[in-house]
């Protein structure tokens, strides 16, 4: 695999770098550094970016110096990717320059920075990313929404709910997805509204998914209406699955009270009468039903 880094075919080299990143063997770091240093002299920015990203994934400290050197590259994308990889290697001092890139004059650099911050997932970047939701460039806002969903910080919930008003269908779609990943119940009512009223089928469908992910029982009634509405037939199955998911994760009250105390005899029987081996505790019935439903669900999957 390492020999493929020197192959004349660009696609072969590209695939080799991807594969080495997935393997994550520190023994591949030196050959990757050598390849990066050579490629930084050329003009293949995409190859430079994937090499820098891979060094960050492997996480070996030997890559720190070459990555710092890459910060001096004249290409802003290379600088941003180098900062991202350095942060992943524990050089947290490069997080602040990456955050500052959200204010760069070039919108593509701002978008690239937002994407990198989402991959890093540091909570320190949440507030700057929230601010980036107001960026005039759609791509910057789009990557900021995705990044906030990846980080999963509750501070982003209200700004993401506001992003549901965006005119762009893709933006609303990603905002819904982010809210589902964060899983905060504050999003229930806005997501129900999106499920029922958004003009985009994809947004409606994703809203149902998000409601299932959050798991709040307040969504069941609205999801049931969709599941039973023949006019929304294309969403019925998704709504039914979301309902099932919410109910499966609903907490079960296992406390025994005087009103549900175990009783296996009839009014005609004596409390001391011998119990039939087939008699079932009344209190145990809900739990048994739940187990049967879960087993049935697994069999269908």
N, C-alpha and C positions, 0 to 999 in steps of 0.2 A: 504493500500500500504506500509506504514512504517513497519508494522508487517512482511512483506515479506522479509525485510532485514535480518531477523534472521532465515529464512527458511533453512532447511537442504539441499535443492536442489539448486545447484549452478546456474542453469539456471533461476530458479525463482528469486533468489537474483539479478542476472545480469539484468533481464528484469525490476525488480522493480527500480533499480538504473537508468536505461535508462529513465523509465517513470517519475521518480521524477525530473530528469534533465529537461525534457520537460515541466513539470508543473511549475518548478521554484519557488516553495513556500518556503520562508525562514524558515518556521516551520520545514522543513525536514532537515535543516542543522545539528542540534545537533545529530539526529540519524545517519546521514551519517558520521559525524566525529567519532562517536563511532564505527561505522562499519569499517571505515578506520583504526583507531588506532588498532583495533583487527586484521585486515587483514595484516597490516604492520609487524606483528610478524610472519606471515606465509610466504609461498613461491608462492602464487598465484599472480604473477606480473600483469597479465591482469586485475584481479579484482581491484588491487590497482590503476592501471592507470585509469580505468573507474570511480572509486570513486573520484579520484583527479580531473579528468576532469569535473565531474558533479558539484563538489563544486565550480570550477571556473565559470561554466555556471550560477549557481544560483546567485553568486555574493555577498554573505553575508560576511561582514567583520569578523564574528566569525570564518570563516575558515582560516584566515590568519595564526594564530599560529600553527595549525596542519599542514598546508602546509609548513611552514618554517621548522617544525620538519621533514617533509618528504624529505627536501633537504639533510638531513644527511643520507638518506638511501644509502646502498652500491650499489644499482642498478642504473645505469645511466639513464635508461628510466624513472624511478620514479622521479629522480632529475629533468630531463628536463620537465616532465609533471607538476611537482610542480612549477617550474619557470614560465611556461606558465600560469598556473592558477593564480599565484600571480600577474602577470602582468595584467591579465584580471580584477583582484580585485583592480587595481589601484596602486599596488606596482611596479612602473616603474623601480625601482632600480634593479629589477631582470631581466630586459631586456638585460642588458649588459652581465651577465653571460650566458644567453641563446644564445646570438650572439657569444660569445666565444666558445660555444659548437660546432659551425660550423667548428672549427679547432681541434676538439677532435681527438685523435689517432684512435678511433674506428669508422669505417664508419657508423655503425648502429646508433650510437649516433649523428653523424653529420646529417644523414638523418632525424632522429627524431626531431632534433632542427630546421631544415629547415621547416618541416611540422608544428611545433608549431608556428614558426614566421609567417607563412602564415595565420594561424588562428587568430593570434593577430592583424596583419595588420598594424603594426607601420611603418611609412615611414623611421624611423631610421635604419631599418633592410634591406633596399633596396640594398645599396651598398655591404654589406657583402653577401647578397644572390646572387647578380650579380657575385661576386667573386666565390661563390660556384658553379656557372655554369661551372667552369673549374676543378671541383673536379674530381679526377681519378675514383671515384666510381659512377656507373651509377645511383644508387638509390638516392644518394645525389643530383646529377644534376637534376634528375626527380622531386624530392620534391622541389628543388629550383625554377624550372620553374613554377610549380603549385603555389608556394607561391607568386611569382612575379605577376602572373596572378590575384591572389586574392587581392593583395595590389593595383594593378592598377596604379602604378606610371610610368609616361612617361620615366623616366630615364632607365627603363628596356627594352625599345623598341629595340634599336640597339643591345644589347646583345642577346635578344630573336630572332632577325632576324638572328644573327650569329648561334644560336642554331638550326636553320632550316637546317643547313648543317650536323647535327649529323647523324651518320650511323644508329642509332637505330630508328626504325619506331615509337615506343611509345614516344620517346623523341621529335621527330619532331611533332607528333600529339599534345602533350601537349604544345609545343612552339606555334603552330598555335592557339590553344585554348586560351592561355594566351594573344596573340596579339589581338585576337578578343575581349576579355574582356577589355583590355586597351583601344582599339578603336582609336588608333593613325593612321593617314593617311600615315605616313611613311612606314607602313607595306603593303600598297596596292600592289605595284609592286612585292615584294617578295611573297606575298600570291597568286597573279595571276600566278606567275611562279610555285608555288607548286601545284596549282589547275590543271595546264596544264601538268606538267611534273613529279610529284612525283610518285614513283613506288607503293606506298601504296594507295589503294582506300580510306581507312579511312582518310588518310592525305588530299587527294584531296577533299573529301566530307567535312571535317572539315574546309578546306580553303575556300570553298564556303560559309559555315556558317559564318566564320569570316569576309569575305567581306561584307556579309549582315549586320552583327553587326556594322561594322565600318561606313557603309552607305555613302561611297564616290562614287559620280557618275562616277568617272573615271573607276570604275570596271564594269560598265554596258556593254560596248562593248564586253569585254572578257567573261563575264557571258552569254551574248546573244549567242556567238559562241558555248559555251558548251550546252546551252539550245536547240540549233538547230542541234547539231551534233549527228547523230544517232549512231555513233561509241561510244559515251559517254552516251548512253541511261540511264545507271544506275545513272547518275548524273544530268540528264536533269531536273527532277522535283525540286531538291534542288536548281539548278541554277535559275530556274524560280521564286521560292519563294524568293531567295535573291534579284533578280531584283525588284520584287514587293515590298519588304521591303524597298529597297533603294529609290524607286520612291515615296512611301507613305510618307517618311520622308523628301523628298526634299522640301526646302522652296518654297512657292508660292509668286510671286511678285504681290501684290495687288494694286500697284500704277496705277493711271489712267493718261495716257499721251494723247496729242492731237491726236495721231494716233490710240489709242484704246478707245477714248472717247465714252461714251454711246450714241447710236443712234438706235432708234427703228422705224424709218420711212424709206421708200424707196426713191429713187431719184425722183420718181413721186409724192411723198407725200409732203405736206406742213409741215414744222417744228411745226406748230401750230395745225396740224390735231389731232383728238382724237385718243389716243393710244388704240390698242386692248388689252384686259386683257390677251391674250395669248402671247403678244410680249415679247421677252426676251432680256435683255441687252447683247450685244456682249461681253463686258468685263466680264460678269458673267458666260459665258459658261464654261471656264476652271475650275472654282471653282465648278460648278454644276456637271460636269463630274467627278471631283475628289471625290466629296461626294458620287456619285452613285457607283464609283469603290470601295470606302471604305465600303459602305453598302453591296455591293455584296460580298466583301471579308469576312465580318463578318458573312454573311449568310452561306458561305461555311464552316466557322469554327464552 
